[in-house]
Amino acid sequence: MKNILGFAVALLMLFGMTSCFEDIDKTYDEKTVVEFQTAITSTPAVGRTYPLISAGNSTTAVTLNQRINLVGPQRTSDETIKVSVDKENSTAVEGTHFTLTNGGNVVIPANSSFGTVTVTVPRGTAAASVPAVNLVLMIEGNGKDILPSENYKRIGFTIRP
């Protein structure tokens, strides 16, 4: 009898505590933005508002893929997002230190929330006397209604030529 009473009291307490929880139905209803996934999950570099990721030094070309997130409702047609080099914060030279695939145009397919920007870094020289350069990419949006997220629109790479 004590076990049944204890079980009933515990069940009553369980229902009593959960009945106070508000039914949360979150719907994103802000402006649609795009952002770098790595900028969200990585800590910004010292003195910068974006992370710096090492591109490494290799005897073969290195391909760097970075996911771009669409934050907002998915679109029924493909969206082209422009990614450019932040010339103010970059010391890397396009064509020498890196190549931005598709001219920096990233396609987020219809009914999807993700696209990928690809940067190719040519084979390294492995000379210790050559200083590293920084490449900072910046999302510009689609030029219409998809804007870059102010906090997560940049990502940087340290490239050792």
CORURHU-V732825 format. One line per field, one symbol per residue. phi: phi as a letter, one per 30 degrees, with the letter a starting at -180 (. if undefined). A space follows every 10 residues. Layout:
phi=???
//
This chain:
phi=.ddddddddd dddedddddd dddcbdbdbd ddbbaddddd ccdddeibcb dccddibbdb dccccbdccc ckddcdbdcc cdcbddddcc cdcdjccabc dhiidcccde hbcbbbcbbc cdedcidddd ddbccccbdc jcibcccdde dbcbbbbccc d
//
